[in-house]
Amino acid sequence: MSNRLFQGVIHQMRDAIDRTIGVIDETSVIIACSELGRIGEVNDSVTAEAMASPNPFVINGYTYRSFGNRPRPEYAVFVSGNDPEAARYANLLSISLSSIKQYYDEKYDRSNFIKNVILDNILPGDIYLKARELRFNSDVNRVCMLIKITNKTDISAYDVVQNLFPDKNKDFIININETDIALVKEIRPGIEGKDLDKLAGSIVDTLSSEFYTHCVVGIGTVVAGIKDLARSFKEAQVALEVGKVFDTERPIVSYDNLGIARLIYQLPTTLCDMFLKEVFKRGSIESLDQETLFTIQRFFENNLNVSETSRKLFVHRNTLVYRLEKIKKITGLDLREFEDAIVFKVALMVKKYLSSNPVKF
């Protein structure tokens, strides 16, 4: 990648510097040059000892100046001529190319570094060493969001998300695979969950309304240390997985708001199946029709309040009481009793979970 980076700069400077200019690597191969035909040539006259010089040096009518990591520079610029002006050009080029390479390397390496951190591909003991090497601020608050594209379009969602978060020193957009994009965002202290939901909503709305690309976003918890970014990313993954089972219509799912669904999702399916068999009579929960299940859902939404639920369902209070009595007779659980209502609510969620993860014997 450095070769193309250097060639781009050399190409732009060739008219301003009316001389042959270029770059060689540590093996003395020309990797960029204003004369394109010379790229790939080997200049054996430039030795490792010459490359180690901190000052410009002249060989065969060309002025060279090394740059890169000391004490063994990786590259050297060359300018045709051995006069003071050639030395000035060589100094300017080496400073410019060194700065550009450093900026590019930090940007590229930081993204790779963050990707390795969130995917657990780096040893915990190496995280802070690498962070210091890259001058990466590891003590600020950050959160991981996982953006999953649910329909294929010609638009690059990765580019769109990058444009939404242009500050490459604070926010990192990581391409996980063809459908998943991770956003590692630096946030200010005091940011609340509703603010993160609003941010995720802006991503969903932009992709959907402007580019007709549909997505769902999972939000991990806010972490203070860089080593905890992997946990935040896994939480964002869990949020999407749990949301796919229990909240199929919500485009934004936060790990902090999963509640009991998170616990159920982590249980073995065999244990869940055993729970249903112990709590309900055989086949009782399956015998409930859609109208009854809808009534139960509204009853839960109205905090087990019979009067309020009957009003929302536009039915007489006695009609709702009759339905609840029928449910009690079928399942053995009285939803007007708080403990029975909890058991039934959990059972419905477990049933939904088992429907997405059937028990295999």
C-alpha angles and dihedrals in degrees: 000000000000089000093060091042092054094043090054092055094044090050091054093047100045093089094045091050107048094205139080107277133174150136132256127195128226091277090057093249116143105239099170131022142161085232101063093198091067096060108116096028117134116228103201092178091073105082130193089251091056091047089054092061113113091209134061114277133193125226126171095342096314128107115221133194122185125220138171134070115355142256086030110033114213098207144022131201120220132203125188112250136043100233127112091262090058089052091051091050091048091051093049093047093048092051092047096046092043091053093046092048092048091051092047094046093050092049094046096040093046091055091048090045092053091046091053091047097052092043092049092240095134130068114252091236091056096050098081093039091055091043091056091046090054092042087239117168102234100174103067126097116265137172132202122224124186116210114198117193110218100187132041119240137160090251118100103233088191091062092046093053091046090055090051090057107036098164099098092181094061107024126050126198112200124191104218098174139322093296105026127073123179122211116199104190130186111224135191122248112268096037109144133209093258089057091054090048089052091050092049088047091057089055092050093046094047094049092044103041100035103030104021090235116139122209145160124224127212117199123206125201124279112263130194101203128058093231089063093059089091089058092049090050092050089049090054088052091049090048091057093045094048092043090053088059104037107019104033095163100049114097092196122052122179121201090220091060100048093096116172091352088074091056094048092048091057095052121099112257091233090059091049091051090050090051093055092048092050097046101042136045111253110285094356097121092045091054093065110105125220094261091055092047090050090052090050091050092052090046090056092045090056094051096253090299108151097195095047093045094050089050092051091047092046092232132123116268091241090053091057091046089052091052092049090050089051090052090050091052093050100041104022091236125115107211091199087069112081097222093047090048091053092050091048093047091051091045092055090051092047090050090052090049092051090049089060094040108033118202112253119207 
